[in-house]
Amino acid sequence: MPEFMELFENRNELPFLTKPFNKEELVKIVADFLKTKIELLSESYAPISADRFLIFKEMPVQAFMKMTGLGKYLPVFNKGAEVHEEDFRKYIDKGIQYLFIKKEEYEEFIKVSNENLGLKLGVEASDSDEGKNKLEEQVFLQFHSIEGIHRALRDLGIKETTIELADRFYKTILVNLKKSPKMASILGKLVTKKNYLYQLGILTSYLSVAILEKTELNNNENSERLVTASICQDISLDNEDLAKIVNIEDQTFKDLPFDTKEEVMTHPIRSAQLLIDQGVFSSETANIIREHHERPDGSGFPRNLDSSNLGELSCIFIIAHHFSHRLLTEPLSADTLGSINSELKEQFSQGNFEKAYEGFVNSFKS
């Protein structure tokens, strides 16, 4: 096209890309060709769950809304403005899941946000009735705590506030299970289906600890390992649809591109390695994460381990994960619960899974 000819400094050396290529490759080759820096507007902003801002009394940063199709960001809340829930609900009710903040404020936002969540969960972790919120509000805080921990570990590296937040998260679970020792009594409050990745972390945390408490392995160290594994099991994934793939024989998995299949297959190993690299998490916790998609008959991934090669903590976690996954992807009903129990009894009650399954059953008994 003649109007573009002036861009070509040397028409004998035109850039060439082979399909399929990704956004980064395309931007780099155009930038190199034009010999200038290209700054994508979308890379100047970071997404934050819209209801995440409800933990604040006033806005810690300016927040923007992405204008669909226009590639522009419109400021909707100013830094220092008082936070009113109804203002954010207007956006959430319209299906706007994320607001955006400037990338240069991202690290500070995560730090302040996690500190705020830690303080609020600190009140919830207290065993007195004074200042306690409803369980729904605690789950709301726990939901955003998992998001905050994921973002901090993946994007910023380990921080003291991240460890503190994980500890507060763990303590609120113990308090809630002490108040309601039968899982059935709190189950409905845990299944809110906001975001699969974070709800899976919450539900698996509660159920794995509830199962553990009915076994001989019950102690604080093992409880912390299971909760940390629950929070971080899919930390290397940020795609809900990929996280929902639990069977590599399903057509959903088979239809994926090769590199995406690899991402799914290796995410337990990559998530475990991310924790190991931080240098503060136990090898037992990393091993639970590494094995959370294995199955008793050896049909799981990434290493096709069977019941005889899986530790008891991993067996507890795998049952909790399987139950939680089905509950978050199917209707919450008596039929669903009966179907899950039948499946677990048939496939997850033998060998090294025997005690874990007994603990699962007992966690629902009065």
C-alpha positions in Angstrom: 0.0 0.0 0.0 1.6 3.3 -1.1 0.7 5.2 2.1 2.9 2.8 4.0 5.9 2.7 1.7 7.8 5.4 3.6 8.0 3.1 6.6 10.2 0.6 4.8 13.8 1.6 5.2 15.0 -1.5 3.3 12.3 -3.2 1.3 14.5 -6.3 0.9 14.5 -7.0 4.6 10.9 -7.1 5.7 10.0 -8.8 9.0 8.4 -12.2 8.8 6.3 -14.1 11.3 5.0 -17.7 11.1 1.6 -18.5 12.4 0.7 -19.2 15.1 2.4 -16.2 16.9 1.5 -14.5 20.1 1.0 -10.8 21.0 4.5 -10.3 22.4 6.1 -11.6 19.2 4.0 -9.4 17.0 4.6 -6.2 19.1 8.4 -6.9 19.3 8.8 -7.4 15.5 6.8 -4.2 14.7 8.7 -2.2 17.3 12.0 -3.5 15.9 10.9 -2.7 12.4 9.8 0.8 13.2 12.9 1.3 15.5 10.7 2.8 18.2 9.2 1.7 21.5 5.5 0.7 21.3 3.7 1.0 24.6 0.4 -0.9 24.6 -2.3 0.9 26.5 -3.5 -2.4 28.1 0.0 -3.0 29.5 -0.1 0.3 31.5 -3.0 -1.0 33.7 -3.5 -4.0 36.0 -6.9 -5.7 36.6 -8.3 -5.9 40.1 -11.5 -7.6 41.1 -14.1 -4.9 41.4 -15.4 -6.0 44.8 -11.8 -6.1 46.1 -12.1 -2.4 46.8 -14.9 -3.1 49.3 -12.3 -4.0 51.9 -11.2 -0.3 52.1 -12.8 2.6 53.8 -11.3 4.9 51.2 -9.7 4.3 47.8 -5.9 3.7 48.1 -5.4 4.4 44.4 -7.4 5.7 41.4 -9.5 3.1 39.6 -10.4 2.9 36.0 -13.0 1.1 33.9 -12.0 -0.4 30.5 -14.1 0.9 27.7 -14.9 -2.3 25.7 -13.8 -2.1 22.1 -12.2 1.3 22.4 -9.0 0.3 24.1 -9.4 3.3 26.5 -9.6 3.5 30.3 -12.1 5.8 32.0 -11.4 7.0 35.6 -14.3 6.0 37.8 -13.0 6.3 41.4 -10.4 8.8 42.6 -7.7 8.1 45.1 -8.8 9.0 48.6 -12.6 8.9 47.8 -14.8 7.3 50.4 -15.8 3.7 49.4 -19.5 3.0 49.3 -20.6 -0.5 48.5 -23.6 0.6 46.4 -21.3 2.5 44.0 -19.3 -0.6 43.2 -22.4 -2.8 43.1 -23.6 -0.7 40.1 -20.6 -1.9 38.1 -20.6 -5.5 39.5 -24.4 -5.8 38.7 -23.6 -4.8 35.1 -21.2 -7.7 34.8 -18.0 -5.7 35.2 -15.8 -8.2 37.0 -12.6 -6.0 37.0 -11.6 -2.4 37.5 -8.1 -1.3 36.6 -5.3 0.5 38.4 -2.1 2.0 37.0 0.8 -0.5 36.7 3.2 1.7 38.7 0.8 1.6 41.7 0.2 -2.2 41.5 2.9 -3.3 44.0 1.9 -0.8 46.6 -1.8 -1.6 46.1 -1.2 -5.4 46.6 0.9 -4.6 49.8 -1.7 -2.3 51.3 -4.6 -4.6 50.3 -3.0 -7.7 51.8 -2.2 -5.8 55.0 -5.8 -4.6 55.2 -7.1 -8.2 54.6 -4.7 -9.5 57.2 -6.0 -7.1 59.8 -9.6 -7.9 59.1 -8.9 -11.6 59.2 -7.0 -11.1 62.4 -10.3 -10.0 64.0 -12.1 -13.0 62.5 -9.4 -15.4 63.8 -10.1 -14.3 67.4 -12.1 -16.9 69.3 -14.3 -14.4 71.0 -17.7 -13.3 69.7 -16.8 -9.6 69.9 -16.4 -8.0 66.4 -17.2 -11.2 64.5 -18.8 -11.0 61.1 -21.1 -13.5 59.5 -19.5 -16.5 57.8 -20.4 -15.0 54.4 -18.3 -12.0 55.2 -15.4 -14.1 56.4 -15.5 -16.1 53.2 -15.5 -12.8 51.2 -12.3 -11.9 53.0 -10.8 -15.3 52.5 -11.7 -15.2 48.8 -9.8 -12.0 48.3 -7.0 -13.2 50.5 -6.3 -16.1 48.1 -6.3 -13.6 45.2 -3.9 -11.4 47.1 -1.6 -14.2 48.0 -1.5 -15.5 44.4 -0.7 -12.0 43.0 1.9 -11.4 45.7 3.7 -14.7 45.2 3.5 -14.7 41.4 4.2 -11.0 40.7 6.1 -9.6 43.6 7.9 -12.5 45.4 7.4 -13.5 49.0 6.7 -10.7 51.5 6.2 -10.7 55.3 2.6 -9.5 54.8 1.9 -12.4 52.5 2.9 -15.0 55.1 0.9 -13.1 57.7 -2.1 -13.1 55.5 -1.9 -16.8 54.8 -1.5 -17.4 58.6 -4.7 -15.3 59.3 -6.5 -17.2 56.6 -5.6 -20.5 58.2 -6.7 -19.4 61.7 -10.1 -18.3 60.6 -10.7 -21.8 59.1 -9.9 -23.4 62.4 -12.2 -21.0 64.3 -15.1 -21.7 61.9 -14.6 -25.4 61.9 -14.6 -25.3 65.7 -17.9 -23.5 65.7 -19.4 -25.8 63.0 -17.5 -29.1 63.1 -20.0 -30.7 60.7 -19.1 -29.7 57.1 -22.7 -30.0 55.9 -23.7 -27.1 58.2 -21.3 -24.6 56.5 -21.1 -26.0 53.0 -23.6 -23.7 51.4 -21.8 -20.6 52.7 -18.6 -21.8 51.0 -20.0 -22.4 47.5 -20.6 -18.9 46.1 -19.2 -19.6 42.6 -17.5 -16.2 42.1 -14.2 -17.3 40.7 -13.4 -21.0 40.4 -9.7 -20.7 41.2 -10.3 -18.8 44.5 -13.5 -20.7 45.6 -11.7 -24.0 45.0 -9.0 -22.8 47.4 -11.5 -21.9 50.1 -13.6 -25.0 49.8 -10.6 -27.3 49.6 -9.1 -25.6 52.7 -12.1 -26.2 54.8 -12.8 -29.7 53.7 -9.2 -31.0 53.9 -8.8 -29.7 57.4 -12.2 -31.1 58.4 -11.1 -34.5 57.0 -7.7 -34.3 58.7 -9.3 -33.6 62.1 -11.0 -37.1 61.8 -7.7 -38.9 61.3 -4.6 -39.8 63.4 -2.6 -37.3 61.4 -4.4 -34.3 62.9 -1.9 -31.6 64.2 -1.3 -27.9 63.5 1.6 -28.6 61.1 -0.4 -30.8 58.8 -3.4 -28.4 59.0 -1.1 -25.6 57.8 0.3 -27.7 55.0 -3.1 -28.6 53.7 -4.4 -25.0 53.9 -1.3 -23.6 52.2 -1.6 -26.3 49.5 -5.2 -25.4 49.0 -4.4 -21.7 48.6 -1.5 -22.3 46.2 -2.5 -25.4 44.3 -3.2 -23.6 41.0 -1.0 -20.5 41.6 0.8 -21.1 38.2 -2.5 -20.8 36.3 -4.7 -17.7 35.9 -7.2 -19.2 33.5 -10.3 -20.7 35.2 -11.2 -22.9 32.3 -7.8 -24.6 32.4 -7.9 -25.0 36.1 -11.3 -26.8 35.8 -9.6 -29.6 33.7 -9.2 -32.5 36.0 -9.2 -35.4 33.5 -6.9 -35.5 30.5 -9.2 -38.1 28.8 -12.0 -35.5 28.6 -12.6 -34.0 25.2 -12.1 -30.5 26.6 -8.4 -31.3 27.2 -8.0 -33.2 23.9 -9.2 -30.1 22.0 -6.5 -27.8 23.5 -3.5 -26.7 21.5 -0.3 -28.7 22.3 1.4 -25.9 24.3 -1.8 -25.4 26.4 -2.0 -29.1 27.1 1.5 -28.8 28.4 0.5 -25.9 30.6 -2.3 -27.9 32.1 -0.2 -31.1 32.5 2.7 -29.4 34.2 0.9 -26.8 36.4 1.1 -28.9 39.6 4.9 -29.1 39.2 5.2 -25.5 38.4 3.0 -24.4 41.3 5.0 -26.5 43.7 8.3 -25.2 42.3 7.1 -21.6 42.8 6.6 -22.3 46.5 9.9 -24.0 46.8 11.7 -21.1 45.2 10.3 -18.8 47.9 12.4 -20.7 50.5 9.8 -20.5 53.3 7.3 -23.3 52.5 7.8 -26.9 53.5 8.7 -29.6 51.1 5.6 -31.6 52.3 3.4 -28.7 51.2 5.0 -28.6 47.8 4.6 -32.4 47.4 0.8 -32.1 48.2 0.5 -29.5 45.4 2.6 -31.6 43.0 0.3 -34.6 43.5 -3.1 -33.0 43.7 -4.2 -34.2 40.3 -3.0 -37.8 40.7 -5.7 -40.5 41.0 -5.9 -43.8 42.9 -5.8 -45.9 39.7 -2.8 -44.0 38.3 -4.8 -42.2 35.6 -4.0 -38.7 37.0 -1.2 -36.3 36.1 1.5 -35.2 35.9 3.3 -38.4 37.0 0.5 -41.1 36.8 1.1 -42.1 40.5 -1.4 -44.6 41.9 -2.7 -45.1 45.5 0.4 -47.1 46.7 2.7 -44.2 45.8 0.7 -41.4 47.3 1.2 -40.1 50.9 -1.7 -39.9 53.4 -1.8 -36.1 53.3 -1.9 -36.1 49.5 -4.8 -38.6 49.7 -6.7 -36.3 52.0 -6.1 -33.4 49.7 -7.0 -35.3 46.5 -10.4 -36.3 48.0 -11.0 -32.7 49.2 -10.0 -31.3 45.8 -12.2 -33.8 43.9 -15.2 -33.1 46.0 -14.7 -29.3 45.8 -14.2 -29.4 42.0 -17.5 -31.2 41.4 -19.4 -29.1 43.9 -18.2 -25.9 42.2 -19.0 -27.1 38.7 -22.3 -28.8 39.4 -25.5 -27.7 41.1 -25.4 -27.9 44.9 -28.1 -30.5 45.7 -28.7 -33.7 47.5 -28.4 -35.6 44.2 -25.0 -34.0 43.5 -23.7 -34.8 47.1 -25.0 -38.4 46.8 -23.3 -38.8 43.4 -20.0 -37.5 44.7 -20.1 -39.7 47.7 -20.8 -42.8 45.6 -17.9 -41.9 43.3 -15.5 -41.4 46.2 -16.6 -44.6 47.9 -16.1 -46.6 44.7 -12.8 -45.0 43.5 -11.2 -43.3 46.5 -11.7 -45.6 49.5 -9.0 -48.3 49.1 -5.3 -48.6 49.9 -3.7 -45.3 51.1 -7.0 -43.5 50.5 -8.9 -45.7 53.0 -8.3 -43.5 56.1 -8.8 -40.3 54.1 -12.2 -41.5 52.9 -13.2 -42.5 56.4 -12.3 -39.0 57.6 -14.3 -37.5 54.7 -17.4 -39.4 55.7 -17.0 -38.6 59.4 -16.5 -34.9 58.6 -20.2 -34.8 57.5 -21.5 -36.8 60.5 -22.9 -35.0 63.5 
